Amino acid sequence: MAKVQDSVIGAPNPSAKPQDFSKSRDLQSRAHRLIPGGAHTYAKGDDQYPERAPAFIVRGKGCHVWDVDGNEFIEYGMGLRAVTLGHAYQPVIEAAYHQMQLGSNFTRPAEIEVDLAASFLEIIEGAEMVKFATNGSDVTTAAVKLARAFTGRDLVAICADQPFFSTDDWFIGTTELNAGIPQSITEMTLRFRYNDLENLRILFDQHPGRIACVVMEPEAAIPPAAGYLQGVKELCAERGALLIFDEMITGFRWHLGGGQKFHGVVPHLSTFGKAMGNGFAISALAGPREVMRLGGLDHDQPRVFLLSTTHGAETHALAASLETLRTYREQQVVEFLWKQGERLRSLIDQSVAENHLEGFFELMGRPCNLVFATCDRDGKRSQFFRALFLQEMIRRGVIAPSFVVSFSHTDSDIERTGQAVDGALSVYRRALDEGIEKYLEGRPVKPVNRRFN
Ligand SMILES: Cc1ncc(COP(=O)(O)O)c(C=O)c1O
């Protein structure tokens, strides 16, 4: 596809020099030889970004990052929403570093495991016990196992309108990327529609006494209808299933107390990760003593193997999390995320209107978690136009797979992003009018969950 001149409308890139991606290109071919997919996380992979993009990052500070070629960018999403305070956030680094010097993994538990458990449970009010792990997938899978053990049932009901719950077979089996997963495992996971209580009720009716748990995010891009979440909880209670809220994204972002506090609906079990440790590997499964104790040593039921791993509670990650939670509490971080997101939303809305892109470029979600959808001339979701928008944002010094802000996105970063959006959307408009092949350099991006390359 044709090249657009570098003299573009909108903000100059922060490094204020022509962008060069030659080192990225070299490293990409090496990476693909050594690592399947060229990256250790699909969502960071090359197929998620246009051809004209930084492929490897060397360092970050606040919401700014520098790639291997020395280009500087403002970025959004930040560690797939894990880095809520900012890259290399000094108090968190110092807490982790101090703890590392004392040792990170012992033969017996470390004292800090109890400290973080107490601090976490003060914030997540509905929970009485918590168990830590290193990623979100493990804790959500553990919640499912615990629910199966507690209820003595096998089936799991997941929300079909939400994109991700775990890397494990019970969930990935339901996606397009299900190669290698036995059909018998997939058959044990059922799907229901968000904001449709009747749909869930029918699922319970079709499988009486067999559904162990309902797994869902309290909210994703679409807010719950009035009474919906409460209705789900009541339905679960009525049918003897446990309600599991996956708070990987809503946790510490919608509200300090999670989506459950924001919506005033306490689930039976909830799982957290991402925002817990400002990028350090830490996650949590939390719930009432009555259920969580099945993973403990003080009951006479069959024991549940609940999250026991070698790296499950490394002390530096726990120290980072303690400091991260302290910062959230003392510095009104969540309020800041909402405020900056709102500021950004109004700039983007203005630019969409000015470029007459209503129905083509759609900003969605709460201010603390803004995402966007791109449509083609026929109003259909388009990976070509997503690639074009990402390309034009990158050209203007912003990596924006979403507009998920952090505590480090200052007013001037937001302002600069607004200018970049304005420039990118004016190209988008022209591409709609004149044909995208005139503007997109190379291939489109692709959805992560697809069966074939
Ligand atoms: C809602 C949700 N649940 C669970 C996970 C899995 O977390 P992890 O990647 O830490 O295993 C993710 C990851 O993106 C997620 O977005």
The ligand as an ORCA input file, in Angstrom:
! r2SCAN-3c Opt
* xyz 0 1
  C     -10.540     -9.911     32.335
  C      -9.279    -10.727     32.361
  N      -9.245    -11.848     33.101
  C      -8.127    -12.619     33.163
  C      -6.994    -12.288     32.467
  C      -5.782    -13.156     32.555
  O      -4.776    -12.516     33.272
  P      -3.233    -12.910     33.030
  O      -2.855    -12.450     31.669
  O      -2.508    -12.179     34.124
  O      -3.122    -14.390     33.186
  C      -6.983    -11.137     31.674
  C      -5.788    -10.769     30.889
  O      -5.780     -9.950     30.028
  C      -8.156    -10.333     31.614
  O      -8.218     -9.221     30.870
*
